[in-house]
């Protein structure tokens, strides 16, 4: 099995997509470098997470991760009902407040 980037959660079954191009940090500045795919999935699962491009990242890598994360539910690889705000994506929570 090929190793995956450090941003990939052990329970997330998906493979990396592309090169390691971003660093995702949590609220206390612990972080992991990852591909855009796992970077977005990790960022979506963090409270007050941030994403930064690595020095050799292609233009727009961090904003693509940020945008993708907004549409993902936290721990999106876990199946089951999602009804609580902490289980929904940022976009879904925003839509609930705009109704």
C-alpha positions in Angstrom: 0.0 0.0 0.0 1.3 3.4 -0.9 1.9 5.8 2.0 -0.6 8.7 2.2 0.0 12.3 3.2 0.1 13.2 6.8 -3.2 15.1 6.5 -5.1 11.8 5.7 -7.0 10.5 8.7 -6.3 6.9 9.5 -10.0 6.0 9.1 -10.4 7.9 5.8 -10.2 5.2 3.1 -9.5 7.6 0.1 -6.1 7.8 -1.6 -4.1 11.1 -2.0 -4.9 13.2 -5.0 -1.9 15.0 -6.2 1.2 16.2 -4.4 1.6 17.5 -0.8 1.0 21.2 -1.3 -0.6 22.7 1.9 -0.2 22.8 5.6 -3.4 22.6 7.7 -3.2 23.9 11.3 -5.6 23.5 14.1 -6.5 26.1 16.8 -3.3 25.5 18.8 -1.0 25.5 15.7 -0.6 21.7 15.5 -0.5 20.8 11.8 -0.1 18.4 9.0 1.1 18.7 5.4 -1.2 17.2 2.8 -2.5 16.9 -0.7 -5.4 19.2 -1.6 -7.9 16.3 -1.1 -6.9 15.3 2.4 -6.1 18.9 3.3 -9.7 19.8 2.6 -11.1 16.8 4.5 -8.9 17.6 7.5 -9.8 21.3 7.5 -13.5 20.5 7.3 -13.0 18.4 10.5 -11.3 21.0 12.6 -12.7 23.8 14.7 -10.9 27.1 13.8 -8.5 25.4 11.4 -6.4 27.2 8.9 -4.7 26.3 5.6 -1.5 27.6 4.1 0.3 26.8 0.9 3.7 25.2 1.0 6.4 27.2 -0.7 6.3 25.2 -3.9 2.5 24.8 -4.1 0.8 25.7 -7.3 -1.0 29.1 -7.3 -4.4 28.9 -5.5 -3.8 25.6 -3.7 -4.8 26.9 -0.3 -7.9 28.7 -1.5 -9.0 25.5 -3.3 -8.6 23.5 -0.1 -10.4 26.2 1.9 -13.3 26.3 -0.6 -13.6 22.5 -0.8 -13.5 22.2 3.0 -16.5 24.6 3.3 -18.6 22.1 1.4 -17.5 19.0 3.3 -19.0 17.6 6.5 -16.6 17.0 9.3 -15.3 13.4 9.2 -17.1 13.0 5.8 -15.9 9.4 5.5 -18.1 8.4 8.5 -21.6 7.2 7.6 -24.7 8.0 9.5 -27.3 10.7 10.1 -26.0 14.3 10.3 -28.4 16.6 12.1 -26.3 18.6 14.6 -24.5 21.8 13.4 -21.1 20.2 14.4 -21.9 17.4 11.9 -22.7 19.6 8.9 -20.5 21.5 6.5 -19.9 25.2 6.8 -22.1 25.8 3.8 -25.0 23.7 5.2 -24.8 25.6 8.5 -24.8 28.9 6.7 -27.8 27.9 4.7 -29.7 27.0 7.9 -29.1 30.4 9.3 -30.3 32.2 6.2 -33.7 30.6 6.0 
